[in-house]
Structure formats: C-alpha cells, structure tokens
Amino acid sequence: MEQEEVKKNENDEQESDTQVPQHPKETDRYYVKPYTVIPGDTVLSIVEEFNEEQSSVQMNQIIQDFQILNPDVDPHQIKPNMDYLFPVYKNLP
C-alpha cells in the first residue's frame, strides 16, 4: 500500500512538471506566445493568425498589447528572424 502511495505521489510530481508555465506578462485578456518573424509578417497578420476566432479585438488594442509585451520595439518595424512576444486573446465576448 505504501508503494502505491509513493508511485501516486511521483506521478503527481511528474504531471505538475509537464504543465506549461504561465508567462509573467500574461493577463486576464491574453496568453503570450513567442514567435520568430518571417519576411512579410506584420504584427497584425501574426496576431490575426494566432487569433482566428477572435475578430472582436480592435487594431489599436492589438498594437498597444504588442508594445506592452515588447517594450522599445516599434510595432511597425518588426524584423525578420527576430523573436517577439504576441498576444493570443482569450475568449472575449
């Protein structure tokens, strides 16, 4: 019986280790997803791709959220082969 409890506790620890940690900049409105930009990408095209079912987010809000996630980055001047953080919006009304 004790061995079963030990195995169960080991399994519990393994399960908690495999959970994806929450990004420190995540909010109630969005998750954070890192992405490497490719030529032709724009902030809006990337966010639209990540948020196919969320068309209710305003362009100004997307730009503002991108700037919060990437301080000192001009959202109109993102560069190919660079990594940035993008908002993936949670289910909004």
Wavefront OBJ file of the C-alpha trace (Angstrom):
o trace
v 0.000 0.000 0.000
v 2.814 2.431 0.847
v 4.466 1.700 -2.510
v 1.247 2.606 -4.314
v 1.084 5.942 -2.472
v 4.719 6.686 -3.309
v 4.088 5.916 -7.002
v 0.987 8.112 -6.977
v 2.949 10.997 -5.457
v 5.738 10.558 -8.029
v 3.141 10.645 -10.826
v 1.587 13.804 -9.363
v 5.005 15.481 -9.357
v 5.665 14.433 -12.955
v 2.299 15.825 -14.091
v 2.945 19.186 -12.464
v 6.387 19.350 -14.112
v 4.861 18.956 -17.577
v 2.428 21.856 -17.232
v 3.282 24.903 -19.308
v 4.264 27.755 -17.021
v 2.286 30.964 -17.258
v 4.232 33.783 -18.893
v 4.820 36.642 -16.434
v 3.282 39.160 -18.864
v 0.122 37.109 -19.381
v -3.098 38.901 -18.440
v -6.761 38.077 -17.979
v -7.291 39.053 -21.627
v -4.488 37.186 -23.400
v -1.859 34.473 -23.315
v 1.658 35.234 -24.517
v 3.192 33.404 -27.467
v 6.778 33.844 -28.665
v 7.204 33.878 -32.440
v 10.088 34.326 -34.868
v 9.076 36.779 -37.594
v 9.461 35.776 -41.244
v 9.674 38.180 -44.208
v 6.281 39.720 -44.953
v 4.899 39.314 -41.437
v 3.298 42.244 -39.657
v 2.131 42.483 -36.067
v -1.469 42.420 -37.259
v -1.014 39.461 -39.619
v 0.642 37.397 -36.876
v -1.961 38.287 -34.249
v -4.764 37.514 -36.706
v -3.195 34.118 -37.436
v -2.954 33.306 -33.710
v -6.479 34.583 -33.034
v -8.518 33.155 -35.904
v -11.711 33.089 -33.857
v -11.221 36.453 -32.125
v -12.117 39.194 -34.568
v -13.546 41.500 -31.902
v -10.159 42.886 -30.810
v -9.542 46.395 -32.114
v -6.350 47.156 -34.064
v -5.307 49.858 -31.562
v -5.647 47.353 -28.711
v -3.518 44.789 -30.560
v -0.761 47.361 -31.138
v -0.914 48.505 -27.508
v -0.713 44.917 -26.219
v 2.223 44.170 -28.543
v 4.055 47.232 -27.183
v 3.434 46.112 -23.603
v 4.916 42.708 -24.426
v 7.822 44.166 -26.413
v 8.923 47.451 -24.855
v 11.204 49.584 -27.039
v 10.031 47.821 -30.218
v 8.239 49.801 -32.907
v 5.328 47.539 -33.952
v 5.588 48.951 -37.486
v 9.261 47.997 -37.746
v 9.462 44.333 -36.685
v 12.336 42.491 -38.337
v 12.538 39.037 -39.929
v 14.380 36.351 -37.964
v 13.794 38.222 -34.704
v 11.796 36.799 -31.798
v 8.909 38.806 -30.361
v 6.051 38.142 -27.961
v 2.490 38.255 -29.277
v -0.886 38.273 -27.535
v -3.201 35.330 -28.074
v -6.534 36.589 -26.845
v -8.675 34.516 -24.554
v -12.360 34.021 -25.259
v -13.721 37.529 -25.316
v -17.410 38.392 -25.521
l 1 2 3 4 5 6 7 8 9 10 11 12 13 14 15 16 17 18 19 20 21 22 23 24 25 26 27 28 29 30 31 32 33 34 35 36 37 38 39 40 41 42 43 44 45 46 47 48 49 50 51 52 53 54 55 56 57 58 59 60 61 62 63 64 65 66 67 68 69 70 71 72 73 74 75 76 77 78 79 80 81 82 83 84 85 86 87 88 89 90 91 92 93
